[in-house]
Amino acid sequence: MTGRFANLLQPLGLREYGREESIRVDRWLLLAAFTLLGWGLVMLTSASIVQGERLGNEYYFLIRQGVAVLLGLFISGTIVTRVPLKFYVKVRAWLLLLALVMLIAVLIPGVGRTANDATRWISLGIINIQVAEVARLLIIMWMAGYLATRLELVQTQKRGMLAPSLVLVVAMFLVVKQPDFGTAAIMGMTIFLMAWLAGAHLWMMLILTVIGLFVGYEVMTMEDYRNTRLTSFVDPWADQFGSGYQLSNALIAIGSGGLFGRGLGESIQKLFYLPEAHTDFIFAVLAEEFGLIGVLALIGLYGMLIWRGFVIAQMAWDKGQVFGASLAWGITSWIGIQAYVNMGVNMGLLPTKGLTLPLMSYGGSSMVVSLIAIGLLLRVYHEASLQPVMRREQPVTRGEG
């Protein structure tokens, strides 16, 4: 990309973006991501076609998801993969400010849009943005920038984690107010893992772990509907047509799939028995139609994506690219944790949470942000593959000082 557009980007420090360059890609990462994406569109069509007919178009949800996929691919492929990572380090404070402003704005009456007793969206005319999805990625990017510029402080001093802890408390509080405890919990675990993998001070991490577990328990039990989810999770059949309705129908779907499944499009539970079949419980529909073989294949694809994400992070770390390594840790941990939680909820291993299955479930904001995250991983790989390995004479170890 050259000419006037490249010149407009120069004041932002993006001169490199204006140059033609061949982006090096991790083929295994792309294979896993695009297979999940394609399979997700197929499953979305199957899971939502009946609900789409009620809206007058059986492909209603597929069309909307397709638009989100194209938008995410365009942003990721033409912008994100070509912006130098050092740019995000420079603007990290603005990224954090934008995240917090969005999280506050959605709670303002008249600004935030409410659905199903949750205020999580900001309407921009023809599209609605789920702000927690965007804010989570921005905070991961800020944390990566913080680690890149404060690594020695984080590794050697307890106070090194004070700023991230404060940011995390504020952000999680705002997300819980929406309410969205699941996203807040994943955000907290992701930032914690980023600090841990970067070698943060051991005692500080242990203190934060204890505090986090205590606060998490208190938040989970302070609301009646969360207590109900906990009790229904333990025994969904005790109130099969009440609080255990979603989980019991998800378990019926998964159990009905057997070894090879009923076949694509043959799910029974998606026919108005299983709520949110195309969003939170798309995994249950997949298990019913593809059986145990399909479930194992899906887990294998997420395993490949997570494996490559951590390989890319290690590449960047070995070459002294702390921001790239931290960013890859954060994105990979977030996708891995959310996929695990979604599948765990569907199988009754975890309490019900309203979390999508990354790259598969219906949701425009989730899909666009996920594809941008994949683009960032590709950028980390590109920059790491261009630089020789650094020699570290005396690396700082966890808990030193």
N, C-alpha and C positions, 0 to 999 in steps of 0.2 A: 504494500500500500504506500503510494508516494503522492507527491503534489501537495495541494492546499490542505488536505485533511491531516497529513503528517506534520505540516508546519503548525497547524492549530494545536497539536499535542505537545509541541516542544516546550511551551511554558510550564507544562505539568511534569517535565522531566521524562517524557516518553519518546525521546528521539529514536530509541532503538525500535519502538513499535512501528515507526514509519518506514523501516527498512524491510526489504524482502528477505526472508530467511526461511530455511527449511527446518521445521520443527521436528525434532527427534521424538519418537513416541514409543511407549512401552506396549508392544503388541499384545502381551498377555492381559494387561490391564484393559486395553480397548476391547479385546475379545470378551472378557467377562462382563464389562459394562454394557456393550451393545447387545450381547445375548440376553442379559437381564432386561434391557430396555425393550427389545423386540418381543420377548416372551411376555413381558408385562403388558404390552399393548394387546397381545392376543388374549391374555387372561382378563384384561379389563373389558374387552368386547364381550367375552363369554359371560362375565359376572354381571354386567350392567345392561345387557341387551333388553331384558324384560322391563327394567325400570325406564330405559330409554323409550320403549314403546308407549309407556304411560305418558311420556312427555311429548309424544307425537313424532319421535324419530328414534328408531332403535339404535342408531349410531351416535346419539347425542353426546354421550360421555367420551366416546372414542374421538370424535371430532375435536372436542375441547382439549382433551389430553394431547392430541396430535399437534394442536397449535402450540401448547406449552413445550412439547418436545422440540419442535422446530425452532422456537424462540430460544430455548436453552442451548441447542446445538449451535445456533448462529452466534450467540454471545460467547459461548465457550470456545468455538473454533476460530472465530475471526478476531476476538478481542483478548479473552482471558489467556489463551495459550501464547499470545505474543507480547503481553505486557511483562517487562522485567520484574522479578520478585522484589528487587530493591525499591521499586516504586511503592509497594505496599508498606514497607518498613518506614518510608518517609511519611506516609499519610496515615500511620496506624492510629494516631490520636483522633483523626477525623472519622476513621472507620468506627471507633468506639463511640464517639459522639453520635454518629448517625444511628447506631444500634440502639442506644439509650433513648434518643429522641423518638424513634419509631415505637419502642416499647411503652413510652409514656403517652404518646399521641393516641395509641389504640384504646387507651383507657379513658380518654376524654369523651364525655357524652356528645354525641353528634358526629364524632370523627370515626370511632370504632364501630364496626358492624357486628351485630350479635346474631348468632345462630345456635340452636340447641343449648341455650343458657350459657354460652361462652362468647366472650368478646375478643376475637383473635384476628379480625380482618380490617383492613383499611380499603375502602372502595376508591378506585381511580377510574370511574366511569364504566368502561366495558370489562374491566378486570378487578379482582379483589386480591389483595396481597396479604398473606398470612405472615404477619410481621415477625413472629418468633422464629420462623424458618430462616428468614433473611438475617435477623439479628444474631442468631446462633453462629452462622458462618462468619459474620463480621467480627464477633467476639473471638472466635477461633483465630482469625487472622491477626487481631490485635494481640492476643496472647503469644502468637508466634513472633510478632515483632518485639514484644516485651522480652521474651527469652533471648532473642537475637542481640538485643542491646543491653540486657542486664543478666547475662548468663552467669558470670562469676559471682554476682551478688546472690542470685537465686541458689547457686550451688553451695555457697560457703556461709551465708548468713540467714538466720531465721527471718529477719525483716524483709528478705528478698521476695517472700510470697505475700506480704501484706497488701500491696497494691492489687495483685490479681484476686486475692481473697475478697477485698472490698468491692471490686468490680463485679465479681461473681455473685456476691450476696445481693447487691442492688439489682442486677439483671435477673437473677432467679426469683427474687421477690416480685418484680414486675410481671414476669411470666406466670407465676403462681396466681397472681391477681386476675388473670384473664378468665377463668383459671385453666392452667395447662401444666399440671404437676409432672407429667411424663417428659415433656420437652425440657423443663427446668432440671429434672434429675439427670437427663442425658447430657445437658450442657455442663452440669457440675462434674460428672464423671469424666467427660472429655477433657476439660481444663485440668483436672487432677492428673489424668494420665499424661497429658503433655508435659506438665511440670515434673512428674515422676520419671518419665523417660529421658528428660533433659538433665536428670541428676540433681533435682532439688534437695535441699537440706532434709535429711532423714527425719529428725525430730519434729520439724515443722510439718512435714507431710503426715506423720502419725497423729499429731495434734489436730490437724485439719480433718483427718479421717474420722476421729472420734466425734468431733463437733458436727461433721456432716451427717453421720449416722444418727446422732441424737436429733438434730433438727429435722432430718428427713422423716424420722418416725413420728415426731410431733406434728408435722404438716400432714402426713398421711392419715393421722387419726383425729385431727381436729374437726373435720367435716363429716357429716353423717353419710353423704353419698360415697365418700372414700371408705368409710368403715363398712358400708354395705358391699362395696366391691371386694373388700378383703374377705368378708364372710362368704360371699357367693363364690369366690375363687376357691376356697377350701372345699366346698361341697355345692357345686352348681345345681345338682339334681334336687337339693332340698327345696328350692324355689324355682323350678324349671321354667315356669311361665311368668316369672317376675324378675328378680334381680339376677338370676342365673340364666336368663333366656339366651343372651348372646353366646355365652360360653358353651352352654349345653348344645346349641345348634351347631356351633363350630366343631365341637367334639363329634357330633353325629356325622357331619360332613367328612371330617378327617377319617373317622372309622369306616365310613361307607366306601372310601376309596380303595381299600384293600391294598394289594401289591401293585397292580397295574392301573387302577382307577376305572371309572365308569366310561371315560372317553371325553375328548374335548367337546364342550358345549352340553354335556349330559348331566351336569350337576342338578340335583333336586333341591338342595338346601338354598340355593340362590333364588329360588322362586318364592320370594317374600317370606321365607322362613328365617333366613340369616340376615340380620340387619347389617348395614354397611358392607355388603358383600364385595363391592368394588373398591373400597377404601381400606379400612382397618382389618377386614377379614378376607382379603383376597387370597391369602395363603390357604385358608380352609377350602375355598373353592378349587384352588390348584391341587390340593391334596385329594379332594374328592374326584377330580377329573383325571389326574395323572398318577394317583396312588403313591405308595412308598417310594417307588423308583423316581417319580417326579420330585418328591420332597428331597431325596438324597442328591439329585442333580442340582436342585436349587441351592441347597446348602453348599454343594461343591463350588458353584459359581460365586457365591458370596465369599467362600473360603479363598478362592483364587484372587478375587478383587482385594481382599484384606491382606493376603500374602504379598501381592505386588505392591500394595500401598506401603507396607512396612519395609519391603526391599528398597523402594524408592527413597524412603526416609533414611535408611541406613546409608545409601549411596551419598545422599546430601550431607549427612553427618560426617562421614569419612572424609569428605572434601571440604570440611569447615563451613558448610552452608547451614548455619544454625536455623535461620528463618525457614528455609526450604524443608529441613528435616522436621522442625516443629509443626509446620503447616501440614505436612504429610501425615505425621502422627495424629494430629487433631482430626483431620478429615477422615482418615481411615478408622480411627477409634469411634468417631460419631456414627459412621455408616455401619460399622460392625456391631456396635451396641444396639443401635436402633433396629437393625435386622433381627438380632437375637431377641430383643424384647418383643417385637411384633410376632415372631414365630412362637415365642414362649407364651404369649398371651393367647394365641390361637389354640395352642395345645394344652392350655390349662396349667402351665408351669409357673406363670406369673399372673398377678392381678390384672384385670382389664384396664388398659390404657389406650387412649385415642391417638395411636401413633401409626403412621403409614409404613409400608414396606418400601424401603428406598429403591427408586428406579422402576417400581412396579405398580404401586397403588395409585388410584386416581387422586389428583391434587396438583393444580397448576404451580403454585408456589414451591411445593416440595420438589416437583420434577425439575423446574428451572434451576433452583438452588443446587440440587444434586448434580445436574449436568455441569454447572459452573464449578462445583467442587472437583469433579473429574477433570475438567480443564486445568484447574490449579495443580492437580497431581501431575498431569502431563507436563506442565511448565516446570515443576520441580525436577522431573526426570530429565527434561531437555537441558536445563542449566547444570544439573549434576553430571550429566554424561559428557559435557564439554570441558570439564575441569579435572586436572589430575588429582590423585589422592594426596591429601596433606599428611605430613609427618608430625605426629604429636610426641614430643619427648617425654613430658610428664602430664598426662591428662588429669584433670580434676576428678576425683572419685566422689561417689554419693556420700554426703554427710561429713565431708572434710570441713574443718574449721569449727 
